[in-house]
Amino acid sequence: MAAATPEQPPVLVTRATCEYADQPIGIQTPAPAFAWRIDAARRGVLQSEFQVLVARDPDLLKPGVADLWDSGRVSTSRQSAVYAGQVLSSRQRCCWSVGVWTSNGSSAVWSEPQWFELGLLEPSDWDAEWLGHPAGWSGMPICFRSPLKAASQISSARAYVAGLGCHEFRVNGQKIGQSVLDPATSVYARRVLYVTYDITEHLVTGDNMIGVIVGNGWYGMPRLMVQIHIDYADGSSSVLSTQRADGPQWQIATGPILHHSLFDGETYDARRLDEGWDTVGYDPTAAGAVMRWNMASAVDAPGGRLENQSHEPMQVVRTIPLQSVSEPRPGTYVVDFGTILAGWVKLRARGPAGTTITLRFARGRRVAQSAQSAYGRSLRSIHVQGVIRSGAVRAALHLSRVPLRADRRLGRATDLSDAGGAHGALGGGSTRAV
């Protein structure tokens, strides 16, 4: 950047985005859009020209050197451009930078180098098949698991996951990412959204375990398609996908969620969960194991074209404190958060194994006035039932729109809305035993 002088206040190129995101992975177009802002120390500074550079390596981001695209100097105040360089391929990673000239001075001011990564652009890029439950699906969510072996030191690993209706992706016992209820709803016969995960830091050299929990969401019978690409430091690569014939086999089982509904919550039995089912050390044949595993079966594809989910995800954004707790009748508690919202409530409770805890949710002041049930009959309510396994259970419930997570040390609740602030329809709840 050119040095600032008293006559030339500094200008910065900020908020450089590709496809409206900061360094995105899995973008679905080979001609991405770039955008940026200019910040100046005084008002009235306008952009007069820009130049966008795209290259395979950040060291090549120089005018006349960039090997993928050099837009040249374009005379305009518009702070955006669409890629028009060499043809880009699936999973390709590119670096880019933009330089601007302004009415404030003659020297170009360049953004910091940025990068973006393409997803699986064509149907032929998928070497996977849709898997699901054999005939006789019970209507319960399905847990999928498969081993993955990393041959050597990993430089990069991406998982492309389409789990319908909504899924939670896990590696070595850990949930990946902060988003919930992926993917978003679509017209499945026309378009199916997949989610791209960076799992580089979650894999280890040697044995790993992939786990996915899939609920029906808006779709119907849960089904899953996964493709994982691993690039190694020595230049080699490997792929794991949902295939029955080749490579590691995918197993399926039902778990602790017995019933779930987009509108009516869920029933959860903590006694039906095997801790560590998504880890390498788990033995499904060990004494005390309750999850019954079978081989996954090939199922029909939804029919729509696979596209990467590119919008902002729904995730935890704030915690809401409780306003009051009352006991209108013995054993029934009304917990008031002081606002109308929807989402997750999380609680901790202790009791003998097999104890049933029922949560009901509604809105309005009448909830505290009803002794017949915890909530007024005129209000639509959603419930979740949890059955204690061995001393304690932690339960969470998805309500209707903005996800909420609450702490039942009777203290706090956490609001989960999409990062952009819009409220999207959510799916049925999920719970976790502790």
N, C-alpha and C positions, 0 to 999 in steps of 0.2 A: 504494500500500500504506500502511496506517496505520502511523504511527511507533511504534516499540517503546519501552516504558518498562521500568524495572527490575521492575515488577509484571507486565508483559506481554511475555514473551520473544517474539522474532520468529517468525512462521509464514510459510512459503513454500509456494506451489503449484508442484509440480515434476512432471516426467515426463508432461506433458500430451500424449496421443497420440490419433490418429484412426485407427480400424481397426488398432490395435496398432502403429502406425508414427508416426515423427516427420515431420510435414509430407509426407504421401505424395502421389504423383501416380498417376493412372490407377485409382483405386479403383472397384470394380465395383458398388457399391450406392448407391442414392439416399437411403438412410437409414443413414448411417455411425454407428458406435459411438464414443463418446468415453470416455476414462479419464484419471485423474490421481492424483497422490499429494500428501500434505501432509507437510512436514518442519517440525518444531518444535524449539526449543532445549532443551525438556525433555520428559520422557516423560508420557504420559497425556493429551495433547491430542487431542481427537476432533472430527471434523467433525459439525456439527449440521444444516447446510443447504448447498445449492449452487444456483447459477444459471448456466446455459450460454447464451451469446450467439453467434449465427452471423449474419454479414453479408457483403455483397459487398465492402465496403471496411473496413479496420481502423479508420478514423475513426468508423465507425458502431457499434463494439463498446461500446455504453453501454446500460444498462437503459432500456427504453422507446424506444430508438432503433434497435436492431438490426433490419434489414429482412428477414431470412430466418427467424430463430427466436429467440425469447426464452422460455426455459423457465419463467421466473418462479422465485421462491424455493421450492425443494423440500426439505421436512424429511426428511432421511435421512442416515445415516452412509455410505451406498453411494457410492463414488467412481467412478461411471460413469453414462452416460446415452446414449440412442439418439435421434438426430435425429428431430424430429417437427414440422418447420416447412413452409415452402413447398416445392413440388415442385422438385427440382433436376434439371438437364439435363446431358447428356453434355458433357464437357470443361469444365464450369463450375468456376471457382476460387472458393473461399469462405474467409473468415477466421473464426476463432472464439476464444473465451476463456471461462474458467470462473472464477467467484468462489465462495469458500467462507466460511462462518461456522463458527467453532469454539467449543469450550468455553473457549477461552483469552481470548476477548474478543468484543465486540459488532460490530466493524467487519468488513466483507467484505475478504478478501484475494484479489486477482485474479492469474491467470496472465498471463504475457507473451502477446501476440497470436500465434496459430498460424494455419496455413492448410492446406487440403487441396484436391485437384483430382480431379474425376471423370474416368473413362476413357470409352470408347465403350460405352454401356450397352445399346444395342439393335442387332440385326443390320442395321437400316436405316441406322445411322450409318457403316457400312463402305461406301465407294465404291471397292472394290478387288476383285481376283480372285486366285485361287491360280495361281501360275506355277511351272513346273518345266521339266524337260528334254524335248526332243522324243522321239519314239519311238526306242528303241535306247539307253536310259540304260545306262551302263557300270558302274554300281555305285559310282562314285567320288563324293566330295563335289562340290558345285557352287558356283561363285563367281557371284554376281549383281552387276550394276553398272547404274547409271542416273544421268544428269546431273540436277541440280536447280539452278534459277536462282532466287535470292532477289532480288526486284525492288527492295527498298529496305531501310532500316534495320530490323532485326529486334527485336521486343520479346519474343517468346516462340516457341519451336519445340518440338514434340513429335513423336516417331516411335513409332508403334504397330506392333510387329513380331511376326509369327507365323512362325517358321521351324522346320519339322519335318524330322527329329526334334530336332536342336539346332543353334544358330546362333551366329555372331559378327557383330555389327553394327558397321559402320565408316563414318566420314564423313571425307572428305578425307584418307585414308590413316591415320586414327587409330581404334583400337578404342574404342568408347563404353562406359563403365562398367567396373567391376572384377569383375563377376560372370562366371561361366563356365558353359557347358553349359545355357544358357537355351533353351527353357523347360523346366520340370519335366515329368516324364512324367505322362500322364493317360490315361484311356480315351478315345481320340481320336474314337470314334464318338459320344461323349456330350459331351465337353468338350475344347476346344483352348485352351491358355493362350497369351496374347500378352504381350509385355513392353513397357512404356512407358519411353521414354528421353527425357530432357531434353537436347536438342541445341542449345539456344540459343547457347551459347558456342562451338560447333564449326562453325557455319555462318558464311559471310562474305557480304556483299552482292555479288551477281553470281553467277559460276559456282561450283558445288560438285559433288562426286561422292559418290554413295552406293554402298557396297559391302557385301555380305553373303555370308559363307561358311556353307553349310548342309550338314550331314552327316545321315546317316540315323538316328542315335541308336537309339531304341526303335521308330521309326515305320516306316521303309522308304525308298522313293524320296524324296529331299529335295524339298520344295516350300516356297514362300514367299508370304506376303502382307504387304504393307507399306502403311501410310498415314501420311503426314507432314503435319502441320498447321503452318503458319507464320502468326503474327500480326505485323503490321508496326506500327511506331510511328505511322503515319498513320491507323491504324484499319482498313486493308484486311487481307486474308488470302489465302492460297493453299494448295492441297493437291496433293501428289504421291502417287500410289498405284501399285500393281502392276496396270496395265491395259495390254493390248496395243494397243487402238485409239486411246485418247485420251492426249495428253500425251507426255512423253519415253518412249522405248522402253527396255525392260529387256533387257539382254544376259546371256548365260550362257556359262560355259566351265568346263572342268575345270582343275585346277591341280596342285600338286606332291604332293598326297596321293593315292596310287595305290590304296591299300587301307586300310580302317579298320573296326574291329570293337569292340563294347562289351567283349568279353572277350579279344580276341587282339591288341590294339594296332593298329599301322598300318605301312604302308610309305610312305616320303616321299622324293621325288626333287627335290632343290633345283634341278636344272637345268630343271624344268618351271614355275618361278615367274617371272613378269614383275614385277620390282620396280615399285611404284607403280601397279599395275593399278587401284587404287581411288582414284586422284587425277585431278585435272582435266587435268594435262599428259601423261598416258599416251596413247601412240599405238599401238593394237594392230596397225597395218600397218607399223610401223617395222621396219627391218632388225634381226634378232636377237630379235624378239618370238616367244615360243613358245606362248603361250596362244591358242587358237583360239576366237573369239567367234561366237556365233549368237544369233538372237532367241529369247527365252524363249517357251514355249508355255503356253497355258491347260491346267490339269490339274484333275482332280476334287477337290472339297473333301473334307477328312477326314470331315465329317458332323456333328461336334460343335459345340456353341454356343461362341462365342468369349468368353473371360473373361480379365481381367487377372490376371497372376501376382502374387499378393499376399504370398507367404511370403518369408522372408529368403533372399537369394541365396547361392549358394556363391561364395566369393571367397578371395583370399590373406589368411591370418590370422597366419602365423608362418613363420620360417625355421629349418630344422633343420640343425645342423652335421654333417658326416660324422664317423664314428667311426674308420674305418680303410679302407685300400685295399691289396689284395694282388694278386699276379700268380701264380695257381696253375700256369699254363703260358704260354709265350710268346704275347703278343698277346691274352691273356684276363685281364681285370681284374675283381676282385670288390670292389664298393664297398658298405660296410656303414654304414647310418645308425643302427644301434643300437636300432631300434624297429620294430615291425610297423605299417605304415601303407600307404596307397595314394594315388596321385595322379600328379603330374607330376615327371619328372626332366628337367632342362635341362642340356645340355652344350655345350661349344665344342670344336671339333677342326679341325685343318688337314691337308690332303693334296691329292693330285692330283684334278682333276675326274673324277667317276665312281667314286671310292672308296666302298665300302659299309661303313657302321658299323652293327653290330647290337647292340641292348641287349636283355637278357632280365631279367625281374623275377620274384622269388619271395620266400618268407619262410621263416625258420627258420635255425638254425645250420648245417644240412647244406649250405647253399649254398657255404660256404668249403671243404668237404671233397670236393667233386666235381671231378675233373679232366677227366672225359669231356665235360661241359658246364659252364658257369659255375655251374649250379644243380642241385640234386638232382633226379633223375628222378621221385621220388615226389611232388614239389611241382608244383602247377599253375603254369605260368609264362606271362608275357605278353611279347611282344617288339615292338620297333619297329625298322624299318630306315630309315636315312637315307643318301642318296646325295649326296656333295659336288658342288656345282656349280662353284665356282671358288675353291678355296682354303680355304673355311671353311663350316661349317654349324652352326646351333644347332637342337637337336631337343628336343621336349617330348613327354611321353607321359602319357596318362590311364591310371591303373591302375583299381582296382575301386571304391573307395568314397571315402575322404577324399583330395581332390586334393593332390598334393605337387609343389613345384617345387624342383629342385636345381640348384646351380651346379657346373659341371664345370671350375672352376678347381681342382678337387677341394677345395672348401671348404664349401659350404653347400647346404642344401635348404630349400625353402619349402613349408610346409603350407598347403593350400587347403581349408578346410572351410567349411560354411555358417556364416554369422555367428552363428547361434544355437547352434552346437556340435553339431548332429545330423549324422549321416553319411548322405548320400544316394547312391544308385547313380549312377554317372557313365557317360560315353560313351567312344568311342574317342579316341585321342590326336590332337594336332595339332602341327605343327612349323613353324618359321620359318627361312628362310635368312638369313644375314648376309653 
